[in-house]
Amino acid sequence: MTDVYPSIDTEAEPALIVKGYHERTKHHFDRFASHLGYMDWATQPDPFRRFEGAAEMPLVLGDDDGTPAYDKLYQPGAIPPQPVTAQSIGHLFYYSMAVSGWKQVQSTRWAVRVNPSSGNLHPTESYLLVADVKGVSDEPCLFHYAPKAHLLEKRATFDGGVWAGLTESLPPGAFFVALSSIFWRESWKYGERAYRYCQLDLGHALGALRLAAALLGWRLWALPTVNDGQLAKLMGVDRDDAWHKDEPEAPDLLIVVTPRGETPNVAGYRPPDELFDQAAAGQWFGRANRLSRDHHPWDAINIVEATCRTTAEGLSGLALAQTQIATNDAASSIMPGPCALSAGRILRQRRSGLEMDGVTGMNRDRFYALLARLVPALCPVPWDAVTWSVLTHLGLFVHRVEGLAPGLYVLVRDAAALDKLRAAMHGEFLWQRPQGCPQPLDLYFLKEGNCQRLAARISCDQTLAGNGVFSLGMFVAFDRALAMCGAPIYRHLYWETGVIGQVLYLEAEAAGLRGTGIGCFFDDPVHEAFGLTDTAFQSFYHFAVGGPVEDSRIASQPAYPDHDSR
Ligand SMILES: Cc1cc2nc3c(=O)[nH]c(=O)nc-3n(C[C@H](O)[C@H](O)[C@H](O)COP(=O)(O)O)c2cc1C
């Protein structure tokens, strides 16, 4: 069969290979990105990684209603730091990466988790690296987190020198979480576009972890200066026992948790290569389970993965010149009133709306407050964890915000980008400040009109994008990012948009609404709606917020009914 998709020039420079992949995996009105075209149920991957033979350490569950108020998550210092114990480690995962319930229709039963995932396929795996935490480990240890049973699997022990080297430049008490992606879990269903979805899911996981850390009074920071080769050695994902040959698990991100809230020197965090070699020479336990009995290869994913890998100093240079982050929760001054629900409840009740009701609206001030939580200069959390330049802005389709004209709007998340966005978009846009919009929020009204059909059409005809209160596209400064830091920034841009999605999910819950991440959209028609004609800005992710329509055929069951370590 002839390949109708634009080819990727693998001889080109890395940034152009990334552009080639991005172009090739766009959905168009007349053609979806290359995928199998049917669901091959016989090869459906297991969503739960386990390491057979590794020692297990059960974790405790949390008491959702006993946790602090939701709004406090966004105010560093508002929640007293908890000591690092077996219990608080259990809570870190319980409020970020754990199972949050089971769903059932007739004989089909599936788990849903605190972190969302495209197609509920869950490519993201999480690991914990600690030393000397009572009830967890009295030596430097790497654990894999197993969400189905909510337990840690001991994957490796390291020499004390490895730990000393890794933590020497960090605040006392610091420990690590590491994230990886298994592309096969997503490509099984979504084919070549799956690499994008894996990165979005990873961003959601980063956001979920940052907010779970906030619940414990801790802070958490991405460490993008550790390169992928180093991270692979530390996580063991380059080992023969780490995965089946057609189910590679790619190292993505090392994260440092500072439980007393100190700020580490992220840009200067550069442990020497020898430390990672020493970690690889540690004692390793267990063998990864096989996820599928057969596989379909997707070359485009292998190509973009190899191109985006970080080497040498990891992500560096201008990418680490961070956009200004608020030192306090300035967004709270925009809040009409605090949310009555506890943080634990909101984090664990988060769900995706399957459809929106086409009726429910939202108060204008609440809408402004929700948007303020997405702006790093107004709200420090979770944006302090995103330790690279903020390069994403929002193009909004507003349908049912009381007191606001329906139509197109734009939220500029970094004021420095305003002129570039304005120059890139339709010349006839109004660029007016909407009524009652608080001064620090860079929101602009572009064009009046009912855009419900447009929003649904460009979101792969998913009606929830038009039936909600609003939907949006996340416009990334694509050319600028690639020119500034080359191919490796591609993943980081997706991670940033994933974090935005995570905050939108939670803010929707806090406003009594529901959110849905939208990975399926027709790329260029979205750009055309806003007048974007080149690759200066590209839409990486969509999202809808609205009043949900529940499907009464789906039964809900608790996450861990038999768990006895409460
Ligand atoms: C990156 C991403 C893309 C998604 N894309 C879509 C989409 O296009 N349409 C949709 O209905 N849901 C979409 N979802 C929602 C997922 O299907 C949902 O997260 C998953 O089924 C798990 O359900 P939960 O969010 O209720 O835990 C997406 C979620 C993520 C994280």
The ligand as an SDF file (V2000), in Angstrom:
LIG
                    3D

 31 33  0  0  0  0  0  0  0  0999 V2000
   -3.4250   13.1700   26.5560 C   0  0  0  0  0  0  0  0  0  0  0  0
   -4.8750   12.8000   26.6320 C   0  0  0  0  0  0  0  0  0  0  0  0
   -5.6480   12.8150   25.4890 C   0  0  0  0  0  0  0  0  0  0  0  0
   -7.0030   12.4840   25.5670 C   0  0  0  0  0  0  0  0  0  0  0  0
   -7.7790   12.5530   24.4430 N   0  0  0  0  0  0  0  0  0  0  0  0
   -9.1000   12.3100   24.5270 C   0  0  0  0  0  0  0  0  0  0  0  0
   -9.9460   12.5190   23.3980 C   0  0  0  0  0  0  0  0  0  0  0  0
   -9.5030   12.9260   22.3240 O   0  0  0  0  0  0  0  0  0  0  0  0
  -11.2740   12.2750   23.5730 N   0  0  0  0  0  0  0  0  0  0  0  0
  -11.8130   11.8460   24.7620 C   0  0  0  0  0  0  0  0  0  0  0  0
  -13.0280   11.6470   24.8560 O   0  0  0  0  0  0  0  0  0  0  0  0
  -11.0130   11.6480   25.8490 N   0  0  0  0  0  0  0  0  0  0  0  0
   -9.6910   11.8770   25.7570 C   0  0  0  0  0  0  0  0  0  0  0  0
   -8.8950   11.7450   26.8710 N   0  0  0  0  0  0  0  0  0  0  0  0
   -9.4550   11.2470   28.1280 C   0  0  0  0  0  0  0  0  0  0  0  0
   -9.0390    9.7920   28.3770 C   0  0  0  0  0  0  0  0  0  0  0  0
   -9.7630    8.9520   27.5330 O   0  0  0  0  0  0  0  0  0  0  0  0
   -9.2260    9.4550   29.8490 C   0  0  0  0  0  0  0  0  0  0  0  0
   -8.2630   10.1700   30.5890 O   0  0  0  0  0  0  0  0  0  0  0  0
   -9.0650    7.9750   30.1160 C   0  0  0  0  0  0  0  0  0  0  0  0
  -10.0890    7.2280   29.5080 O   0  0  0  0  0  0  0  0  0  0  0  0
   -9.0820    7.6900   31.6030 C   0  0  0  0  0  0  0  0  0  0  0  0
  -10.2650    8.1670   32.1980 O   0  0  0  0  0  0  0  0  0  0  0  0
  -10.2050    9.2060   33.3690 P   0  0  0  0  0  0  0  0  0  0  0  0
   -9.6270   10.4940   32.8310 O   0  0  0  0  0  0  0  0  0  0  0  0
  -11.6260    9.3620   33.8040 O   0  0  0  0  0  0  0  0  0  0  0  0
   -9.2970    8.6330   34.4170 O   0  0  0  0  0  0  0  0  0  0  0  0
   -7.5620   12.0860   26.8170 C   0  0  0  0  0  0  0  0  0  0  0  0
   -6.7640   12.0870   27.9610 C   0  0  0  0  0  0  0  0  0  0  0  0
   -5.4360   12.4430   27.8800 C   0  0  0  0  0  0  0  0  0  0  0  0
   -4.6090   12.4500   29.1310 C   0  0  0  0  0  0  0  0  0  0  0  0
  1  2  1  0
  2  3  1  0
  2 30  2  0
  3  4  2  0
  4  5  1  0
  4 28  1  0
  5  6  2  0
  6  7  1  0
  6 13  1  0
  7  8  2  0
  7  9  1  0
  9 10  1  0
 10 11  2  0
 10 12  1  0
 12 13  2  0
 13 14  1  0
 14 15  1  0
 14 28  1  0
 15 16  1  0
 16 17  1  0
 16 18  1  0
 18 19  1  0
 18 20  1  0
 20 21  1  0
 20 22  1  0
 22 23  1  0
 23 24  1  0
 24 25  2  0
 24 26  1  0
 24 27  1  0
 28 29  2  0
 29 30  1  0
 30 31  1  0
M  END
$$$$
